[in-house]
Amino acid sequence: MQEIKKYLKEMDLKTGVVGIGSIVLITLWAYQGHHSFFVLHFPSFKDSPYLNFLEFAYMNAAAFILWLCVPALLIKFPLKERFKDFGLGLGEWKFGLKFLLLGMAVMIVPLYFTGKNPEFIAEYPLSRLAGKSPAWFILWELSYLTYYIGFEFMFRGFLLFGLRPKTGAWVAILIETMISTLIHIGMTAHLNGSVIVVGKPEMETLSAIVAGLVFGAIALRTRSIVWPLLFHWFVGMGTDFFCLYHSGGLWK
């Protein structure tokens, strides 16, 4: 018991709030924030022609609230720290902009061929209404941006910058990479009494390992989540566009 008390004493307020808070908020999103939760608990929309958009827009908004807004409150009140110390700001924008432009140029060709992969075509875009018209595509990608904002702040902001003082940069990067990769592997959704395991394509999950390491390093280097966020969003938009393009479902 004395040894357990010793472990607890080693935990400072910041590490405790960030560590425990992250676990709780990620879990809440996986259950209450999942699009299947919307379908199950908002039956009045089940016959709506826009259900496919609304359920995923709900999931995106839930990520924004649970992974950005709630952590921001934790930073402001229990921790009483500055948002910019958790990556909210432009940081070293010159380096960040170079990374973003170079990354976008490098990724165009891989995204084109990724869009031919049947696994990705079956998965993206999450809302099939994105292929209905350019307006729907833009509306979906703007909704998708709210998910990326929440995602990047939770993993490359709140977790990474919050744990770094205690664990060091490398361990903090490893932790956010492990958890953000596990998010891709799958989660359990309950629909009509059935259990459906939802997982991302294997290549995407493996890529999430590389992304976690690179995005974490870039966030620390620039002291900002903005640059990995914009690059991540670009990859998401590119994947959606090329999957629609190669499947023949682009704006039809």
C-alpha positions, 0 to 999 in steps of 0.5 A: 500500500505504501508503494501505491501511495508513493506512485500517486504522490509522483503524479502532479496535477497537470499530468493527472488532469491531462492523462485521466481527462484524455482517457475519459474524453476519448472513451466518451467519444467512442461511445456517445460521439460515434455516428451509430449513437446518433442513429440509435438515439435520434430516430426522428432522423432515420427516414431523412434523406440527409441521415448519412450526412447528419450522423457523421456531422454529429460524430465530427461535432462530438470530436470538436466538443469533447476533444477541443472545447472540454480540454480547453476548459480543463486548461483554463480552470484547473490547470490555469495555463495558456492555450498557446502552451498546448499548441493553440497558435501559429507558433513558428509559422515559417517552418510550419508553412514549409512543412505544409506546402512540401507535404502537400506536394509530396502527397498528391501522387500517393493520394491519387493511387490510394483512391484506387484502393477498394478498401478506401473506396468502401470507406471514404468519404464517410458521408456519401452525400459528398459525391452528390455535388461540389456544394455537398463536397465542400459542406462535408469537408467543412464538417470534417474539419471540425473532427480534425480540429478536435482530433489534432488538439486532443492528440498533438495538443492536449496529450502531447504538450500536457505530458511532455513536461513530465515524460519528455518529448519522445515518450509524449510522442510515443503515447499520443501515437499509440492512442491515435493509432488505436483509434484507427484500429476499431471500436465497437458500435451497438446497432439493433442489438448487434455488435459491429466492429468498425475499423479503418483500412489496414494501410491507413492504420499503419500510416497512422503510426508514421503520422503520429510520430511525424505530426507530434514532432512537427507540433513540438518543433513549431509549438503549434497543432495548426500545421499538422492539422492543416496537412491532416485535413488536406490528406482527408480531403484528397482521400475523399476526392480521389475515392469518389473520382476513381469509383465514378461517384464524383458529383453524380 
